[in-house]
Amino acid sequence: MTTPEYAHELRNLLLNGEGEIRRDLCASLPEATLAEILTDQPPQSVWGVLSAMQPWKRAAVFGYFNLDFQVYLTENIDKDELADLLTVMSADERVDLFKRLPDEAKESVFPLLAKAEREDIRKLSSYEESMAGSVMTSEYVTLTPDLSVTEALEKLRRQWPGKETIYYAYVIGDDRRLLGFVSLRKLILARPTAHVGDIMKAEVVYIRAVDPREKAAELIAKYDLIALPVVNGGAALVGIITHDDALDVVTEEATEDMLRMASTDAEEYENTSILQSIRLRCPWLTLNLCTAMLSSFTVSRFQDTISQYVILAALMPVIAGLGGNAGTQTLAVTVRGIALGMIPVGKGRKVIMREACVGLLNGVIVGSIVGIIAYFGFHKPWIGLIMLLAMVCNLVIAGLIGSAIPLALKMLKLDPALGSSIFITAATDVSGFFVFLSLATLMMPFLH
Amino acid sequence: MTTPEYAHELRNLLLNGEGEIRRDLCASLPEATLAEILTDQPPQSVWGVLSAMQPWKRAAVFGYFNLDFQVYLTENIDKDELADLLTVMSADERVDLFKRLPDEAKESVFPLLAKAEREDIRKLSSYEESMAGSVMTSEYVTLTPDLSVTEALEKLRRQWPGKETIYYAYVIGDDRRLLGFVSLRKLILARPTAHVGDIMKAEVVYIRAVDPREKAAELIAKYDLIALPVVNGGAALVGIITHDDALDVVTEEATEDMLRMASTDAEEYENTSILQSIRLRCPWLTLNLCTAMLSSFTVSRFQDTISQYVILAALMPVIAGLGGNAGTQTLAVTVRGIALGMIPVGKGRKVIMREACVGLLNGVIVGSIVGIIAYFGFHKPWIGLIMLLAMVCNLVIAGLIGSAIPLALKMLKLDPALGSSIFITAATDVSGFFVFLSLATLMMPFLH
């Protein structure tokens, strides 16, 4: 395995080495390593190295580049070379690249592809990015139930080059209806004269192409699959999703959740320019400005109280800070719980009540600490009591809102993580300040 | 595939059905589905169904239960039955369960296991949970380079039952030194008389057992592997990590990051009692209390200014809210960037400068909006100017601290996500209030 310390020498040899050593390196290094070394090098250098590879290896290395770099590289080759490259690429990587090509490149290269590749691109590009269909590939092996084991193994052998996985073969009937699957392991262990229909497993886990792509990853994880068959509305097999794509989906979804919860977006990793980051984050900050004005307005209603007892202004950050933190805790647990499928439909109310309970008890504990500190700090028992009561209310509200917002977004079929932290901070700030300052106003006669 | 609507009927048939239909269901349903139906049912019912299965299927279904439920179920069987179950379970699931058994169960069942299983448990249980060694399994096929392809296929066929994956076989030399690997695909396509040593791939991606388990998942994702070999300090093969375990690791690590960033822990999903949640969250809230007191102290230094111009207290939540939000955005981008390996060693300074720039520009935009609103809202140009300046300072600090804290934690070999949100809110609150109220004090003469 290539260790990072050698990366520099390897890059140097690959980019500037003699023809022979370059060819040797291209032949012996794994595709992912070659792609890593070549990423973000000047296009001429990259094509120089890629041209020293066999076509299938070139396509595999190319497929490891991120899409932006792939598109950028295609600007430096003519349409015939591009057509050759697209033809050899794996079906799912091909359609991803094709979708991102500029319109004129699409139009000029499409007629140069063979009919099979053209139809494949049409079929695979018809699904939205969030659907299972968008991550599937059309490279899998199919068998029919009437084949003997010997014939099936022969067919597998013939179809091997270029198939993403051959460890599962799918058994189809009329109109490509999915009937079952058979593993290579089973085929090799079976009697040569047995029929595929007899040894296949008919209880097959599948997904529909329009289902969410997270569901595909969930099924692959749950059933420990190497590949998951994808069917259309008519139960016909249209593709498979492989275990490595499931890994990518899980990683991407986790990133998306985490960044959306923090009010920005996973797009941050696609384009790292400062202006892009601002474009993604600024609208949320502006929204936050509006919600912060609500808090501001709440506090401004109590100017008389504060002007009489300015120490209240100094205690406000404690109320806001703990409410925000408790809300974020609840939010993270709920958002992740939804993503992991741990909150069943209809159990939302129970989750909200549970979080309110946690908020109540944490509020009593933390509120007591802060109450005691306030009591001894200011020698005013009433301040301690106000802090305790405000803290309890605030943490209960943090528990209620922190769990209710993502659950409500989920019910509305929106992303449960979407900007939730802003709404929760707004809710805890407004309610925390209101309770704290209302109590202070009521108890004002006793404060002096 | 089983759809949720049938779950109720299926559970009923499984738990209360006649012997024959129960056996049929046990034989035909996938293991994951059976485990899902049986989870959290009373132990007697679960064992009633499990006993209707073949031993290998019983062990597989049992392995799908979560560990708490597994341990709970073992309390209802005697030590001989437990030993039988452990013997048939897959090696990685066996050691996970064994580690969680009460000490007396461990002591009584250990002598009943065969020598091979005892040594296996000893070997696999010697790694910490965060290490690659803790997720590996000892069930893989090894070959030696001198075997012919025919002999190799024969050996694979013999070793098949009970091996987690047979699609890759590992080639070892003296002292189990890892020499290379060969895929089943390659073996089947090769000339029967060729030697394993000639057709094996010597450029093999591997991991050391003491490396972090995230790294194993990274390698499996990067090289699209079905399994990754694990070696010890002496480069000897000690296990493999399979693609489905990598998927679990990625999911767990993402959960851990998200919850730690929000100041709680992934443990929240292991034990869902309210008291456990409080135990995990309350210490962080108490820490937050201490940091909030810093903000409180900062504000209290400016009591004179606030008492003269109470509207400042009403504007404080805007400063704190936006600083906190911008800090969370930076934090999420940085923590996830580190987790995805997108921030190379030594590039930390560049990331921090970039985030400060984003903060500066966002500060100018949002600060201008808030300045204009404040100007028209209060008809005091100075308030608008103070808000603009404070906002710019605060968002620059949010960018600096939001990226510097996780990077520093990473350098200290701690989890970059650990409670970061508390420290960042503290930093933005203290600095935001300080700048805002200092400016207000300086400009006080012009405010009236």
Interface residues (C-beta under 8 A of the other chain):
Chain A: M1 S28 L29 P30 A32 R157 W160 I166 Y167 L184 R185 I188 L189 E203 V204 V205 Y206 A217 I220 A221 K222 Y223 D224 L225 I226 H243 D244 A246 L247 D248 V250 T251 A254 T255 D257 M258 L259 M261 A262 S263 T264 E268 Y269 I274 S277 I278 R281 C282 W284 L285 T286 N288 L289 T291 A292 M293 S295 S296 F297 V299 S300 Q303 I306 S307 V310 I311 L312 A313 A314 L315 M316 P317 V318 A320 G321 L322 G324 N325 A326 T328 Q329 L331 A332 V333 V335 R336 G337 L340 M342 R354 C357 V358 L361 N362 I365 V366 I369 V370 I373 L395 S421 I422 T425 A426 D429 F433
Chain B: M1 S28 L29 P30 A32 R157 W160 I166 Y167 L184 R185 I188 L189 E203 V204 V205 Y206 A217 I220 A221 K222 Y223 D224 L225 I226 H243 D244 A246 L247 D248 V250 T251 A254 T255 D257 M258 L259 M261 A262 S263 T264 E268 Y269 I274 S277 I278 R281 C282 W284 L285 T286 N288 L289 T291 A292 M293 S295 S296 F297 V299 S300 Q303 I306 S307 V310 I311 L312 A313 A314 L315 M316 P317 V318 A320 G321 L322 G324 N325 A326 T328 Q329 L331 A332 V333 V335 R336 G337 L340 M342 R354 C357 V358 L361 N362 I365 V366 I369 V370 I373 L395 S421 I422 T425 A426 D429 F433
